[in-house]
Amino acid sequence: MRYNDTSELEISLLLEAIFQKYGYDFRQYSEAHIRRRVMNRMAMSGLSDISQMQSKVINDESFASELLQDLSITVTEMFRDPDFYRSLRENVLPLLKTYPFIKIWHAGCATGQEAYSMAIIMQEEGLYERTTLYATDFNPQALKRAKEGIFPNSLMKEYTSNYQSAGGKESFSSYYISDHDNVIMNQSLKKNIVWANHNLVTDSVFAEVHLILCRNVLIYFDKNLQNKVQKLFYNSLINGGILCLGSKESLRFTDLHEEYTELDKKQRIFKKKY
Ligand SMILES: C[S@@+](CC[C@H](N)C(=O)[O-])C[C@H]1O[C@@H](n2cnc3c(N)ncnc32)[C@H](O)[C@@H]1O
């Protein structure tokens, strides 16, 4: 591989060092994303160049952990993109209802809001008892917060509005209890959620599932890596299973484009062909 400039080579060596020392593989993430985050961390840490950063990453585990947080963007919301959840209720749940048990995989679940949103929908549709939700991420800190299900009270206004726009049937506040500055999600939502550490780049098929949500994750990967992860999803879905991507993500340029039909083009919901 030829590098256009020195910093490109330095970033590539930095990513190689992270992989060799800690096993996290960012080598096929989008260059623009990695560059932005690395430069940002360099400025915040007072380091003068990327090679200095390389040596710090190798010798200082807490710095490496900080960099991992930077590289894994964990921004998320309850009922993020409410129209997506409306479409899910309308177009996907009637299919899921036909199965005696339902397995759902949230790949890249961050701090868990997407899995809690799905748990709420499954409860409202009377499907929760026969559903298992696997919620995975490679970021241990995000997963810990997801499992706790404790979120700032200050976010509830926005989450309530998302929930209502998404076609919510109850009062959103019935799904948590308030505790001073935070809310704690109900135990009845957590019951069937299995939280697990899984790296989409280095780990293999997770389980055979009926529905996969991997939203706002692939956007950080380069085309080759997107293709590789799409194969993982394809192999994890039952025939007729459903794949949901984020609003800026697509199957269009992947090898598996022909293997799915579009259930909702705008909301990026695809059905694996039989
Ligand atoms: C922007 S969040 C998306 C959260 C949620 N899916 C949503 O749409 O709101 C991206 C998540 O992908 C996770 N992620 C990035 N690379 C990953 C990988 N290789 N394996 C597993 N998770 C990964 C990050 O840790 C982060 O929590």
The ligand as an SDF file (V2000), in Angstrom:
LIG
                    3D

 27 29  0  0  0  0  0  0  0  0999 V2000
  -23.2080    5.6550   17.0400 C   0  0  0  0  0  0  0  0  0  0  0  0
  -23.3710    4.1920   18.0250 S   0  0  0  0  0  0  0  0  0  0  0  0
  -24.8860    3.5260   17.4090 C   0  0  0  0  0  0  0  0  0  0  0  0
  -25.8020    3.0950   18.5180 C   0  0  0  0  0  0  0  0  0  0  0  0
  -27.1770    2.6300   18.0680 C   0  0  0  0  0  0  0  0  0  0  0  0
  -27.0820    1.5070   17.1660 N   0  0  0  0  0  0  0  0  0  0  0  0
  -27.9490    3.7670   17.4490 C   0  0  0  0  0  0  0  0  0  0  0  0
  -28.1390    3.7950   16.2150 O   0  0  0  0  0  0  0  0  0  0  0  0
  -28.3760    4.6680   18.1570 O   0  0  0  0  0  0  0  0  0  0  0  0
  -22.1210    3.1540   17.2900 C   0  0  0  0  0  0  0  0  0  0  0  0
  -21.7470    1.9630   18.1840 C   0  0  0  0  0  0  0  0  0  0  0  0
  -21.0310    1.0060   17.4050 O   0  0  0  0  0  0  0  0  0  0  0  0
  -20.0440    0.4380   18.2200 C   0  0  0  0  0  0  0  0  0  0  0  0
  -19.0070   -0.1840   17.3940 N   0  0  0  0  0  0  0  0  0  0  0  0
  -18.1070    0.4310   16.5850 C   0  0  0  0  0  0  0  0  0  0  0  0
  -17.2710   -0.4830   16.0520 N   0  0  0  0  0  0  0  0  0  0  0  0
  -17.6800   -1.7060   16.5190 C   0  0  0  0  0  0  0  0  0  0  0  0
  -17.2260   -3.0360   16.3250 C   0  0  0  0  0  0  0  0  0  0  0  0
  -16.1690   -3.2940   15.5680 N   0  0  0  0  0  0  0  0  0  0  0  0
  -17.8850   -4.0320   16.9490 N   0  0  0  0  0  0  0  0  0  0  0  0
  -18.9510   -3.7830   17.7520 C   0  0  0  0  0  0  0  0  0  0  0  0
  -19.4280   -2.5520   17.9820 N   0  0  0  0  0  0  0  0  0  0  0  0
  -18.7970   -1.5210   17.3660 C   0  0  0  0  0  0  0  0  0  0  0  0
  -19.5330    1.6050   19.0460 C   0  0  0  0  0  0  0  0  0  0  0  0
  -18.8650    1.1730   20.2250 O   0  0  0  0  0  0  0  0  0  0  0  0
  -20.8220    2.3680   19.3310 C   0  0  0  0  0  0  0  0  0  0  0  0
  -21.3670    1.9860   20.5610 O   0  0  0  0  0  0  0  0  0  0  0  0
  1  2  1  0
  2  3  1  0
  2 10  1  0
  3  4  1  0
  4  5  1  0
  5  6  1  0
  5  7  1  0
  7  8  2  0
  7  9  1  0
 10 11  1  0
 11 12  1  0
 11 26  1  0
 12 13  1  0
 13 14  1  0
 13 24  1  0
 14 15  1  0
 14 23  1  0
 15 16  2  0
 16 17  1  0
 17 18  1  0
 17 23  2  0
 18 19  1  0
 18 20  2  0
 20 21  1  0
 21 22  2  0
 22 23  1  0
 24 25  1  0
 24 26  1  0
 26 27  1  0
M  CHG  2   2   1   9  -1
M  END
$$$$
